[in-house]
Amino acid sequence: MTHYFAPLLHIYQPPTQDIEILKKIDKESYKPLFKMIQEHENAKFCLNINGILVDMLYEFGLGDTMDLIKDLVKEKKLEIVGTAKFHPILPLIPQKEAEHQIKLNEIVNKREFGKNWIKSGFFPPEMAISPEVIKIVKDLGYEWIIMSGIAISSEWAYDKIYQSPEGLLLFFRDDILSNKISFKEIKPNEFIDSLKNLFNNNNNNKNDVDDDNSYIIVAQDGETFGHHIKNYEKDFLGKVLTKLEKEDEVQTCFISEIKNYFPIEKKPITPKKSSWSTIDTDLKDNEYYPLWKHKKNDIHRHYWKIVNNLNKLIELADSIDKSKNWETEQYYKTARWFYDRGLHSCPTWWSNPNRGTWSPNLIYRGTELLIRAALNAQLAVIKSDKQKAAESEPLFDAISHYHSILLMEIMTVSSEM
């Protein structure tokens, strides 16, 4: 009997991140983490690195971290998965923009990893999924997608692989074990024992346990190791890998390798809309992405009114003739630059005082990108097409209106804390 252990790491920083904070995270987490992986022959980690972080590492003189990552990919210790470049919550943005963000990230992966990157796995930011996102990912040529265990709509998958109606392979993170690791609630020995016991418990209804292989997937933010928890890359991951070198029962593998060992269930399933921060009570309340769009959160409500009007304004700007004059083209390119970045997930994540994530400045930094996108999109339309300018004016006015309300709401919440 073999138990396959498939770990995934997700690393990302927002486009608004301070350079000094990025350098601190790189020093405390990224470099030590990847150097630790380099030391272990049995290391096999799927890695999600958003394209914006790749760009920032180069921009701020941290390209040696990318060299480490590329070496590990060549050594087949890291397997790079696809994602959306600027880390938007894919179910909450227009389909066209979701596809655009994914294709932008593919450009980065092809540039950085060349033939060593194969379009196979996909990590949706925050593991936020929906049937629409699954279809987009399949249509773009990916083989599998990873999501939170809470999304599973059938019995737990430990000895078979589910697929969507479109044929996309579906993999589910073990949320309990993953969170125990993330919150330092389990030690390396306990973790390995949990793997064995969990698998064996799952197989208790089998007549011959020895003939049954099993797999499990854990996933965390890479910044957990070394930045959030000091030296955790050595104290936990390093010790787990060292202990697994002497274990015949448990083997590390890439998620993409699981299909080599387990059958694919013929009957398709449709996962539940969710994220890796969604809990059962959220699903009961139809709050599928609670940290980013919650009906009881007024900041979320006004933020998404800005975004929804901006989506329409950008769509108008997309449709104009940008070859008429230089000004129109430059305003449009500037609008698109800010819009792509402005869709990142952080402003709404930092808008949850009841869940301990609150930062007025980080909310506003992200919102400012949207406002600058709106300004330049409106200027592009005005310079290009008077008729469309008449259509765009109420959209720009609405964005300005909800921007003001959002600022007042931030002040109201801040004064009540």
N, C-alpha and C positions, 0 to 999 in steps of 0.2 A: 504493500500500500504506500502510495506517495501523496503527500500533501503539497500542493503548489502554492507558494506565497508570492503574490504579485504586488509590489509597492509602487505608488505613484507620488511624485512630488510636483507641487505647483508653485512657481515663483512669478511674482508680478509686482510692479510698482506703478502708481498712476502717473500720467504725464505732468501732473502738477507737483510731483515730489521734489523736496528740497535736495540739492546736490549733497549737502553734508549728511543728511539722513541716509541717502542712497549709499554714500561711501561707508557709513557706519554699518549698514546692513550687509554690504559686500564684505567688509572686513570681519564682521562677527559671524556671518552665516554662509554666504555663497562660497567664498574661497575655502573655508574650513570644511564645509559640507562636501564639496566636490573633491577636495584633496583626500578626505576620508574614504570616499567611494573608490578613488584611485588605488587605495592601499589594499582593497579586498577583491580577490579573484572571483568570488562568488556573487559580487554585487550585480544586480540587474534592477534598474529603476526606470520606469517611464517618467519622462520629464515634460511638463508643460511650462514653457517660458514664453510669455506673450511678447510679440514683436516690439512693442513699445519699450519693454525693459531691455531687449537686445540693443535697440537704438540708443537708449540712455547710457548703457554701459560703455559703448563706444564714445558717445558724446562727452562723457565726463571722465575719460581717461582710464576706464576699467576694462579695457579690451582683453586683458590677461585672464579675466574670468571667463570670457567667451572662448579663449584658447583652451582652458581647462575643460569646458563643456564639450568642445569639438573633439578633443583628444579622447574623452570618455565615450563619445558616440562612435568614434572609429574603433575603440577597444570593445565595443558592444556591451558596455556597462550602463549606458543610457540609451533610451529609445525616445526620440522626440515625437510628440503628438501635435496634431493641429489644434487651432483655437481661433479666437477672434482677436485681432491685433491690439485694440485699445480697451479690451476687457469690458464690453457692454453686457448687459443682461439680455441675451438674445431674444427670449420670448417677448420682451417689452419694446422692441424696436421694429421698424418696418422690415419686411422680408428682404427687400432690395438692399437695405443697409446691413442686415445680418450677413447676406452673401458677400457684400463688399468688404466688410470687416474680416471675414474668414479668408477671402482672397488676398487681402493685404498681408495677412499673417503668412500665407503660403509663399508670398514673394520673399519674405524674410527667411523662412525656413529653407527655401531653395538656394537663396544667396549664401546662407551661412553653412549649410550642411551638404549641399550638392547632392550627389548620388547616395549619400549616407542617410538622406531623409526620404522615407517612403510614405506616401499618403495612405495611412492605415488607420490609426486611432485618432479620436477627437475628444478634447476636453472642453465642454462648454463653460465659460466663466461662471464661477460660483456653482457649478454643476446645475445651472438653471436650465431645465428642459421643458419641452412641450411637444405635442405631436407635430406641430409645424416645424419646430427646430430639427426634430429627427428627420423629417422629410428633406429639409434643406441640406443637412449633413450627408444624407445618402445620395441626393442628387449631385452633390459636389464630388462624389467619388470616394468617400471614406468607407472603411469596412466595419468599424465599430465605434461606439460612443460609451463613455463612462458617465455614470450618474450616481446620485445618493441612493442608499439602500431603501430609503423611504418611498422611492418612486416605483418600487416593484409592485406589480399588480397580480402576482401569482405566488406560488410557494417559493421559498428561498432557493437561489441558484448556487449550489455548491458542487454539483456533479453533472451539470449540463449548462448549455448556453442558450439564452433566449434570443429571439430576433423580433424586430418590428414588422408590421405588415408590409413595409417596403423592402425588407430583407437586410436591414442594418443590424449587426450583432450588438446586443445590449449587455453591458457589464455593470455591476452594482457594487459600490463601495460598502464594506462592512462599517457602518456608522459607529457602532458601539466600540469596537476595537480601535478604530481610527481616532475617535474622540478621547479614549483613554490614553493613547499615545500623546495626542496634542496637548492634553491638560496634565500630563505627567502623573497619571493615575495608575500606571502599570510599569513594572520593572522588566528588564530584558528576559530574565528567567521565567517570570510570570507570563510574559507575552508568548514565549515559545510553548510553554505548557498550555496556555489558552488555545493556541493554534491546534495542538494535538487533541486536546479535550473537546474543543468545539467541533472539530471534524468527526471525532469518534462518536460524540453525542448525536450529531446529525445522522450518522450511519447506524445508530442503534437498532433501527427497524429493519436492517439488512440481515440476511442469513449468514453472510460471509464477509465480515468487515475487511479482512485482509485483501480482498480483491477489489476494493472500492477506493478509487482515487478521488481527491477533493481539491478545491481551490478556494482561495480567499484573496480579496483585494483590500488594501488599506491605502488611504490617501490623505495627505496633509499639505498645508502651506509649507514650502521649504524654509521659510523664515522662522518657523517654529524651532528649527535646529540651529542654535547658536545665537540668534537674535532675541527671540521671545524667551527661550530657556537656554541659559549660558552653557556651553560645552555639550549640549544635548546630542549633537551629531556623533560625538565619541561615546558619551555615557549611555546613549540608548542605541542608535542605529549601528554604530561600530561594534558594540558588544553583541547585538543580535546577530550581525553577520559573522562575527568570530565564532559564536556558539553554533551557528548553523553549519559551519564548516565541518563540524563533528557529528552532524545529524544526518542520518540516511533517510529519515522519514519525511523531512521537510526540505523542499528545494525552492530557491528563488527562481522566478521567471518573469518575462515581460508579459503584459496583458495580451499582446498580439499572439503570443505562443500558446495561450490557453486553448485555442481552437485546435491545436495539434493533439491535445490529450483528451478532449471531452466532446460529446455529441452535441449537435445543435437541435434544439427542440423544434419540431416541425410546425407546431401550432403557434402562430405569432401572438405576441401580447402588446398592449399599448401602455407604456409606463404612465404613472400619474404626473401631472404637472407639479414641479417641485424644484427645490434647490438643496444644497447640502446644509443650509441653515433652517430649512423648513421642518417643523415638528408636527405631530399628529393633530394637535389642537388647531394649528394653522390650516391644515387640510380640511378639517371640519368646518372652519369658518370661510373656506374658499379663498384663503390668503396664501397663494402658492409661492410667492416671492416676498415674504413679509418684511425683510430688511431693506427692500428697495421700492416696494409699492404696497403700502398698507392703507386700507380705506379709513382707518382711524388716525392716520398720521397726516396732519394738515400740511406739513412741509412737503411730504411726498406728493400730496394732492396738487399743490400749486406748482411744484417742480415739474410734474408730468404735464400740466397744462402748458407750461413754457415749451417743453419738448414736443408735445403734440402739434402745437402751432408752428414751431420751428421745422418739424418734419415737412409740413405742407409748404412752408416758405422755401426750404431747400429744394423740394420737388419742383416748384416753380422756377427756381434758379437753374436747376438742371435742364429745364426745357428751353431756356432762352438761347438765342444765337450769340455765342461768345466770341465770334470772329469779327463782329462789327467794329469793335475798337479795343485798344489795349487796356483801357480802364476797366471795361466790363470783364475782360478775362482775368485781370489781376484781382478785382473784387471777388469774383467767383472762386478763384483758387484759394484766396484767403479765407473765404467763408467755409469752403470744404475742409481746409486744414483745421480750423477750429471746431467744426462740426464733428469730424471723425474722432477727434480727441475728447470733445465735450460729451460724447455718449458713454464715457467710462463710468463704472458702477459706484465709484467712491462717494460722490456727494450725497446720494440717498442713504448709503451705508452709514455715513457719519451723522445721519439725521434721526437717530434712534436713542434718545436720552433714557427711555425706559429699559433699554437693553444694554446700556452702558457704553454706547458709541455716540459721542456727541462732540462736534467741533464746528462752531460757526464759521471759522476761517476756511476749513476744508470744504464745507458746503459751498461757500461763496466762490472759492477758487474754481471749483468745477462749474458752477453756474455761470461764472464770468466767461468761460469758454463758449458757452451757448449764446450768451448775449453778443459776444464779438462775432460769432458765426451769423447771428441774425442781422447785425448791423451791416456786415459786408454782403450778405445775400440780398438784402434790401437795396443796397447801393448798386449791386450788379443788375438787378431787375430794373431799377429806375433808369440806369444808363442805357439799357438795351431795348426795353419794350414798354411804351406808355400804357398800353392796354393791360398788360400783365402787372404793371406797377399799381394799377387801380385794384387788382385782385390781391396783391401782396400787402397793401397798406393796412387793411384791418388785421392781418396776421401779425405784422410787426407791432401794431398798436396793442394787440392782445399779449404779445410776449413782454412788452414794456410794462403793461398793467400787472401781469402776474409776477413779474420780477419785483416790482415794488411791494406787492403783497407778501411775497416770499421773504423779503428783507424784514418786513414788519413782524412776520411770524417767527423768524429767527430771534429777533429781539424779545418777543413775548415769551418764548420758551426759555431763553437765557435768563430773563428776569425772574422766572418762576422756579429756577433750579437752586 
